Amino acid sequence: MRYIRVLFIVLCGVLSAESSTDSMDFRDIFDSADSTKSTQPIESTESIDIKTAWHMVLDTSDALKAQELNTKRAEKLSLGSKLSFLPEINAKIAYLHLDKPIEASLTQTNIPKSSLATLPPQMLPLLSSLGAPIHLVNQNVMIGALNIIYPLYVGGARYRAIKIADIAKKDAKEAYRLKTLATFEELVGIYYAEVLAKEVAEVLAQIKDGTALHYHNALDLEKSGQIAHIEVLGAQVADDKAQSKLKESKNALDIASLALQTALSKDNITSVSALAISDKSFESEEYYVARALEAYPALRSLELKIDSAKQAKKLAIAPFLPQVVGMGSYFFTDSQKSLLTQNIPTWYVGVMANVSILTSSARIQKYQAAKITQLELESLKAQAKKDLTLLVRKTYKQAVYARDEYHSLQSSIALARENLKLQQQAFKQGLATSAQVIDAQNTLQSALIEQKTICYKAIVALAKLLALSDDIESFYEFQH
């Protein structure tokens, strides 16, 4: 939009320079000044209206595409949050190589031989068998488990997380709507900036034709001795200034065309619509205010953020509540015949509860922060409603004023044309100077360009008003 303002200033700066005129009749030149003809037709160009241009932007805008992808991302995250109610199932397996097999003995092996000699001979075989090591685990071991964990109660954290993700999805859609409205408003400014540049260049081209003819007529009158040489110099200066202004307007048109082609992502394309004010009347001011407060995406986004903050506040309570988890595992091992692996249980199920008594997670402060966030967003919403109401009323008055100003300039243009006619006749009769004719010509030129500039402002204000009220489709009822 900054670029459009710069372009607008450049186009309006045309009014600051002076031009000259001669004894010719300029009425025919300015009678057709309101038409929209290109001063320099471009070969192989496609002319489109504003509605077609908008559909092209919807199809090609990378900014809108990025915002749409953001919406899809939020949808995926919202769907993913619902999976939190599914259990967690995992399988773990381990292969171990020990430095030696694990064995155990029921008796001490370091019994003195003198003690063995006192035992009855019948006890010696039994004692020998009891002293043999018991094999528990082989040196190579493989063990695995299939585990399932299911949170039975987590203080409502899963439900709140799902609600927050769903709100984020809605907020992403509102952000896409807001970007769409802003893009439409920007396109209208760019599109009609080219129309304005084109029509201003048309007026200045007609001025240049008039000043050139006036300069040649002045040369002829000087040769016949009817005017002084200073009158010829005045006509020449006016013609040179008209030429300079025409070049400036063509440069502004090239820049405006480049901006439009960039916005549409297509070369060799130009506008076909004209700067004109429709006779269709506006709705009441209160209608647009009510529409904006009801449907403007930025306000809806704030409301969704408040809902999200409320859920976040409830989510902050979850760490204070107990957590109950159901769990179970199924074990499996290799086929070794060791005592330990043969006696490992095949499965187990159980329930575990956890209550945090004292933690370093700042649970109280997080809850307080969530509550403050909600209050902050509610204050922002209240201020946003005031700002939006003011902006809608301001834009409405600007649009209405620009339309009235556009129509009121018709009388100024008619007066300027009549004044130019009288000055031309007086100049032919020697009752007016060339400077007076030049002033009359400049007055008419300024009135024509001012009317086109006011028309541009009215169209841009209309687009902004309809964007604020989320009713851009109605724009085509006013402009074609």
For each residue, the residues with C-beta under 8 A, 3 or more apart:
1: 4 5 186 189
2: 5 6
3: 6 7 259
4: 1 7 8 186 189 190 193 259
5: 1 2 8 9
6: 2 3 9 10
7: 3 4 10 11 193 197 252 255 256 259
8: 4 5 11 12 193 196 453 456
9: 5 6 12 13
10: 6 7 13 248 252 255
11: 7 8 14 193 196 197 200 249 252 449 453
12: 8 9 15 449 453
13: 9 10 16 17 248
14: 11 17 200 204 245 248 249 449
15: 12 446 449 450
16: 13
17: 13 14 241 244 245
18: 238 241 438 442
19: 207 211 238 241 242 245 438 441 442 445
20: 211 214 215 234 235 236 237 238 239 241 242 434 437 438 441
21: 24 26 210 211 214 235 238 420 424 434 437 438 440 441
22: 210 211 213 214 215 217 218 235 434 437
23: 214 217 218 221 424 427 428 437
24: 21 210 213 214 217 424
25: 28 421 424
26: 21 29 30 210 420 424 441 444
27: 30 31 417 420 421
28: 25 31 32
29: 26 32 33 206 207 209 210
30: 26 27 33 206 417 420 444 448
31: 27 28
32: 28 29 35 206
33: 29 30 202 203 206 448
34: 199 448
35: 32 202
36: 195 198 199 202 274 275
37: 202
38: 41 42 198 202 270
39: 198 201 202 205 250 253
40: 250
41: 38 45
42: 38 45 268 270
43:
44: 268
45: 41 42 268 269 270
46: 266 268 269 270
47: 269 270 271 272
48: 52 53 56 269 270 271 272
49: 52 53 271 272 273 480
50: 53 54 187 188 191 192 271 273 475 476 479 480
51: 54 55 476 480
52: 48 49 55 56
53: 48 49 50 56 57 187 191 260 263 264 271
54: 50 51 57 58 184 187
55: 51 52 58 59
56: 48 52 53 59 60 264 265 266
57: 53 54 60 61 64 183 184 187 263 264
58: 54 55 61 64 180
59: 55 56
60: 56 57 264 265 266
61: 57 58 64 65 183 265
62: 65 66
63: 66 67 179 183
64: 57 58 61 67 68 176 179 180 183
65: 61 62 68 69
66: 62 63 69 70
67: 63 64 70 71 175 176 179 180
68: 64 65 71 72 176
69: 65 66 72 73
70: 66 67 73 74 172 175 176
71: 67 68 74 75 169 172 173 175 176
72: 68 69 75 76
73: 69 70 76 77 172
74: 70 71 77 78 165 168 169 171 172 173
75: 71 72 78 79 169 172
76: 72 73 79 80
77: 73 74 80 81 165 168 169
78: 74 75 81 82 162 165 166 168 169
79: 75 76 82 83
80: 76 77 83 165
81: 77 78 84 161 162 164 165 166
82: 78 79 85 162
83: 79 80 86
84: 81 158 161 162
85: 82 158
86: 83
87: 148 149 150
88: 148 149 150
89: 146 147 148 149
90: 146 147
91: 144 145 146 147
92: 144 145 147
93: 142 143 144 145
94: 142 143 144
95: 140 141 142
96: 140 141 142 143
97: 139 140 141
98: 101 102 137 139 140 141
99: 139
100: 139
101: 98 135 136 137 138 139
102: 98 136 137 340
103: 133 134 135 136
104: 133 134 136
105: 108 109 131 132 133 134
106: 130 131 134
107: 111 127 130 131
108: 105 111 131
109: 105 131
110:
111: 107 108 115 116
112: 115 116
113: 116 117
114: 117 118
115: 111 112 118 119
116: 111 112 113 119 124 127
117: 113 114
118: 114 115
119: 115 116 123 124 127
120: 123 124
121: 124
122: 125 126
123: 119 120 126 127
124: 116 119 120 121 127 128
125: 122 128 129
126: 122 123 129 130
127: 107 116 119 123 124 130 131
128: 124 125 131 132
129: 125 126 132
130: 106 107 126 127
131: 105 106 107 108 109 127 128
132: 105 128 129
133: 103 104 105
134: 103 104 105 106 339
135: 101 103 138 338 339
136: 101 102 103 104 338 339 340
137: 98 101 102 141 336 338 339 340 341
138: 101 135 141 336 338
139: 97 98 99 100 101
140: 95 96 97 98
141: 95 96 97 98 137 138 333 334 336 341
142: 93 94 95 96 333 334
143: 93 94 96 331 332 333 334 341 344
144: 91 92 93 94 331 332 333
145: 91 92 93 329 330 331 332
146: 89 90 91 329 330 332
147: 89 90 91 92 327 328 329
148: 87 88 89 327 328 329
149: 87 88 89 325 326 327
150: 87 88 325 326 327
151: 154 158 323 324 325 326
152: 324 325 326 351
153: 321 322 323 324
154: 151 157 158 318 321 323 324
155: 317 318 319 320 321 322 323
156: 159 160 314 315 317 318 321
157: 154 160 161 315 318
158: 84 85 151 154 161 162
159: 156 162 163
160: 156 157 163 164 311 312 314 315 318
161: 81 84 157 158 164 165 315
162: 78 81 82 84 158 159 165 166
163: 159 160 166 167 311
164: 81 160 161 167 168 308 311 312 315
165: 74 77 78 80 81 161 162 168 169
166: 78 81 162 163 169 170
167: 163 164 170 171 304 307 308 311
168: 74 77 78 164 165 171 172 308
169: 71 74 75 77 78 165 166 172 173
170: 166 167 173 174 304
171: 74 167 168 174 175 301 304 305 308
172: 70 71 73 74 75 168 169 175 176
173: 71 74 169 170 176 177
174: 170 171 177 178 297 298 300 301 304
175: 67 70 71 171 172 178 179 297 301
176: 64 67 68 70 71 172 173 179 180
177: 173 174 180 181 297 470
178: 174 175 181 182 297 298 301
179: 63 64 67 175 176 182 183
180: 58 64 67 176 177 183 184
181: 177 178 184 185 297 467 468 470 472
182: 178 179 185 186 467
183: 57 61 63 64 179 180 186 187
184: 54 57 180 181 187 188 463 467 472 475
185: 181 182 188 189 460 463 464 467
186: 1 4 182 183 189 190 263
187: 50 53 54 57 183 184 190 191 263
188: 50 184 185 191 192 459 460 463 475
189: 1 4 185 186 192 193 460 463
190: 4 186 187 193 194 256 259 260 263
191: 50 53 187 188 194 195 260 263 271 273
192: 50 188 189 195 196 271 273 275 456 459 460
193: 4 7 8 11 189 190 196 197 256 259 260 456
194: 190 191 197 198 253 256 257 259 260 270 271
195: 36 191 192 198 199 271 273 274 275 456
196: 8 11 192 193 199 200 256 275 452 453 455 456
197: 7 11 193 194 200 201 249 252 253 255 256 257
198: 36 38 39 194 195 201 202 253 256 270 271
199: 34 36 195 196 202 203 274 275 452
200: 11 14 196 197 203 204 249 252 449 452
201: 39 197 198 204 205 246 249 250 252 253
202: 33 35 36 37 38 39 198 199 205 206
203: 33 199 200 206 207 445 448 449 452
204: 14 200 201 207 208 242 245 246 249 445
205: 39 201 202 208 209 246
206: 29 30 32 33 202 203 209 210
207: 19 29 203 204 210 211 242 245 246 441 445
208: 204 205 211 212 239 242 243 245 246
209: 29 205 206 212 213
210: 21 22 24 26 29 206 207 213 214 242 441
211: 19 20 21 22 207 208 214 215 235 238 239 241 242
212: 208 209 215 216 239 242
213: 22 24 209 210 216 217
214: 20 21 22 23 24 210 211 217 218 235 238 239 437
215: 20 22 211 212 218 219 232 235 236 238 239
216: 212 213 219 220
217: 22 23 24 213 214 220 221 235
218: 22 23 214 215 221 222 227 231 232 235 236 434
219: 215 216 222 223 232
220: 216 217 223 224
221: 23 217 218 224 226 227 231
222: 218 219 225 226 227 228 229 231 232
223: 219 220
224: 220 221
225: 222
226: 221 222 430
227: 218 221 222 231 232 434
228: 222 231 232
229: 222 232 233
230: 233 234
231: 218 221 222 227 228 234 235 433 434
232: 215 218 219 222 227 228 229 235 236
233: 229 230 236 237
234: 20 230 231 237 238 434 435 438
235: 20 21 22 211 214 215 217 218 231 232 238 239 434
236: 20 215 218 232 233 239 240
237: 20 233 234 240 241
238: 18 19 20 21 211 214 215 234 235 241 242 438
239: 20 208 211 212 214 215 235 236 242 243
240: 236 237 243 244
241: 17 18 19 20 211 237 238 244 245
242: 19 20 204 207 208 210 211 212 238 239 245 246
243: 208 239 240 246 247
244: 17 240 241 247 248
245: 14 17 19 204 207 208 241 242 248 249
246: 201 204 205 207 208 242 243 249 250
247: 243 244 250 251
248: 10 13 14 244 245 251 252
249: 11 14 197 200 201 204 245 246 252 253
250: 39 40 201 246 247 253 254
251: 247 248 254 255
252: 7 10 11 197 200 201 248 249 255 256
253: 39 194 197 198 201 249 250 256 257
254: 250 251 257 258
255: 7 10 197 251 252 258 259
256: 7 190 193 194 196 197 198 252 253 259 260
257: 194 197 253 254 260 261 270
258: 254 255 261 262
259: 3 4 7 190 193 194 255 256 262 263
260: 53 190 191 193 194 256 257 263 264 269 270 271
261: 257 258 264 265 266 267 268 269
262: 258 259 265
263: 53 57 186 187 190 191 259 260
264: 53 56 57 60 260 261 269
265: 56 60 61 261 262
266: 46 56 60 261 269
267: 261
268: 42 44 45 46 261
269: 45 46 47 48 260 261 264 266
270: 38 42 45 46 47 48 194 198 257 260
271: 47 48 49 50 53 191 192 194 195 198 260
272: 47 48 49
273: 49 50 191 192 195 479 480
274: 36 195 199
275: 36 192 195 196 199 452 455 456 459
276: 455 479
277: 403 406 407 455 458
278: 477 478 479
279:
280: 477 478
281:
282: 288 396 399 400
283: 287 288
284: 287 288
285: 288 289 392 393 396 397
286: 289 290
287: 283 284 290 291 469
288: 282 283 284 285 291 292 392 396 465 468 469
289: 285 286 292 293 389 392 393
290: 286 287 293 294
291: 287 288 294 295 469 470 471
292: 288 289 295 296 299 388 389 392 468 469 470
293: 289 290 296 299 385 388 389
294: 290 291
295: 291 292 300 469 470
296: 292 293 299 300 388 468 469 470
297: 174 175 177 178 181 300 301 470
298: 174 178 301 302 384 388
299: 292 293 296 302 303 381 384 385 388
300: 174 295 296 297 303 304
301: 171 174 175 178 297 298 304 305
302: 298 299 305 306 377 380 381 384
303: 299 300 306 307 381
304: 167 170 171 174 300 301 307 308
305: 171 301 302 308 309 377
306: 302 303 309 310 374 377 378 381
307: 167 303 304 310 311
308: 164 167 168 171 304 305 311 312
309: 305 306 312 313 370 373 374 377
310: 306 307 313 314 374
311: 160 163 164 167 307 308 314 315
312: 160 164 308 309 315 316 370 373 374
313: 309 310 316 317 367 370 371 373 374
314: 156 160 310 311 317 318
315: 156 157 160 161 164 311 312 318 370
316: 312 313 319 363 366 367 369 370
317: 155 156 313 314 320 321 367
318: 154 155 156 157 160 314 315 321
319: 155 316 356 359 361 363 366
320: 155 317 356 363
321: 153 154 155 156 317 318
322: 153 155 353 354 355
323: 151 153 154 155 353 354 355
324: 151 152 153 154 351 352 353 354
325: 149 150 151 152 351 352 353 354
326: 149 150 151 152 349 350 351
327: 147 148 149 150 349 350 351 352
328: 147 148 347 348 349 350
329: 145 146 147 148 347 348
330: 145 146 346 347
331: 143 144 145 344 345 346 347
332: 143 144 145 146
333: 141 142 143 144 336 341 344
334: 141 142 143 341
335:
336: 137 138 141 333 341
337: 342
338: 135 136 137 138 341 342
339: 134 135 136 137 342 343
340: 102 136 137 343 344
341: 137 141 143 333 334 336 338 344
342: 337 338 339
343: 339 340
344: 143 331 333 340 341
345: 331 348
346: 330 331
347: 328 329 330 331
348: 328 329 345
349: 326 327 328
350: 326 327 328
351: 152 324 325 326 327
352: 324 325 327
353: 322 323 324 325
354: 322 323 324 325
355: 322 323
356: 319 320 359 363
357:
358:
359: 319 356 363
360:
361: 319 366
362: 365 366
363: 316 319 320 356 359 366 367
364: 367 368
365: 362 368 369
366: 316 319 361 362 363 369 370
367: 313 316 317 363 364 370 371
368: 364 365 371 372
369: 316 365 366 372 373
370: 309 312 313 315 316 366 367 373 374
371: 313 367 368 374 375
372: 368 369 375 376
373: 309 312 313 369 370 376 377
374: 306 309 310 312 313 370 371 377 378
375: 371 372 378 379
376: 372 373 379 380
377: 302 305 306 309 373 374 380 381
378: 306 374 375 381 382
379: 375 376 382 383
380: 302 376 377 383 384
381: 299 302 303 306 377 378 384 385
382: 378 379 385 386
383: 379 380 386 387
384: 298 299 302 380 381 387 388
385: 293 299 381 382 388 389
386: 382 383 389 390
387: 383 384 390 391
388: 292 293 296 298 299 384 385 391 392 468
389: 289 292 293 385 386 392 393
390: 386 387 393 394
391: 387 388 394 395 468
392: 285 288 289 292 388 389 395 396 465 468 469
393: 285 289 389 390 396 397
394: 390 391 397 398
395: 391 392 398 399 461 464 465 468
396: 282 285 288 392 393 399 400 465
397: 285 393 394 400 401
398: 394 395 401 402 457 461
399: 282 395 396 402 403 458 461 462 464 465
400: 282 396 397 403 404
401: 397 398 404 405
402: 398 399 405 406 454 455 457 458 461
403: 277 399 400 406 407 458
404: 400 401 407 408
405: 401 402 408 409 454 458
406: 277 402 403 409 451 454 455 458
407: 277 403 404 410
408: 404 405 411 412
409: 405 406 412 413 447 450 451 454
410: 407 413 414 451
411: 408 414 415
412: 408 409 415 416 447
413: 409 410 416 417 444 447 448 451
414: 410 411 417 418
415: 411 412 418 419
416: 412 413 419 420 440 443 444 447
417: 27 30 413 414 420 421 444
418: 414 415 421 422
419: 415 416 422 423 440 443 444
420: 21 26 27 30 416 417 423 424 437 440 441 443 444
421: 25 27 417 418 424 425
422: 418 419 425 426 440
423: 419 420 426 427 432 436 437 439 440
424: 21 23 24 25 26 420 421 427 428 437 440
425: 421 422 428 429
426: 422 423 429 431 432 436
427: 23 423 424 430 431 432 433 434 436 437
428: 23 424 425
429: 425 426
430: 226 427
431: 426 427
432: 423 426 427 436 437
433: 231 427 436 437
434: 20 21 22 218 227 231 234 235 427 437 438
435: 234 438 439
436: 423 426 427 432 433 439 440
437: 20 21 22 23 214 420 423 424 427 432 433 434 440 441
438: 18 19 20 21 234 238 434 435 441 442
439: 423 435 436 442 443
440: 21 416 419 420 422 423 424 436 437 443 444
441: 19 20 21 26 207 210 420 437 438 444 445
442: 18 19 438 439 445 446
443: 416 419 420 439 440 446 447
444: 26 30 413 416 417 419 420 440 441 447 448
445: 19 203 204 207 441 442 448 449
446: 15 442 443 449 450
447: 409 412 413 416 443 444 450 451
448: 30 33 34 203 413 444 445 451 452
449: 11 12 14 15 200 203 445 446 452 453
450: 15 409 446 447 453 454
451: 406 409 410 413 447 448 454 455
452: 196 199 200 203 275 448 449 455 456
453: 8 11 12 196 449 450 456 457
454: 402 405 406 409 450 451 457 458
455: 196 275 276 277 402 406 451 452 458 459
456: 8 192 193 195 196 275 452 453 459 460
457: 398 402 453 454 460 461
458: 277 399 402 403 405 406 454 455 461 462
459: 188 192 275 455 456 462 463 479
460: 185 188 189 192 456 457 463 464
461: 395 398 399 402 457 458 464 465
462: 399 458 459 465 466 475 478 479
463: 184 185 188 189 459 460 466 467 472 475
464: 185 395 399 460 461 467 468
465: 288 392 395 396 399 461 462 468 469
466: 462 463 469 471 472 474 475
467: 181 182 184 185 463 464 470 472
468: 181 288 292 296 388 391 392 395 464 465
469: 287 288 291 292 295 296 392 465 466
470: 177 181 291 292 295 296 297 467
471: 291 466 474
472: 181 184 463 466 467 475
473: 476
474: 466 471 477 478
475: 50 184 188 462 463 466 472 478 479
476: 50 51 473 479 480
477: 278 280 474
478: 278 280 462 474 475
479: 50 273 276 278 459 462 475 476
480: 49 50 51 273 476
